[in-house]
Amino acid sequence: MSNTKRRMSSRDLLQFQMCDDPQVSPDGCEVAWVHTWINPDQNRYQSRIMVTDIATGVTRPFSDGPQDSCRLAMARRTAPRAGRLMAVS
């Protein structure tokens, strides 16, 4: 990696990835969150619901995204019963 400094460009923004809206499960064992990134080919944001096991740190996709809409992913919430996740569209 070069130590040369350069200005940030608009293309650099395409590399940004975001973690949004963390929701801890009622039993405290998992965190559901939304992974969002920019798809430059489609010129749009895409998102996927992810679930992370708190004890192990293992993260897995909960949904089949990136076909998920940001609106659906951002509207999901943990259900009162452990092991379930509710998505509201």
Secondary structure, DSSP 8 states (H G I E B T S, - for coil): ---------HHHHTT-EEEEEEEE-TTSSEEEEEEEEEETTTTEEEEEEEEEETTT--EEESS--SSS-HHHHHH-EE-SSTT-EE---
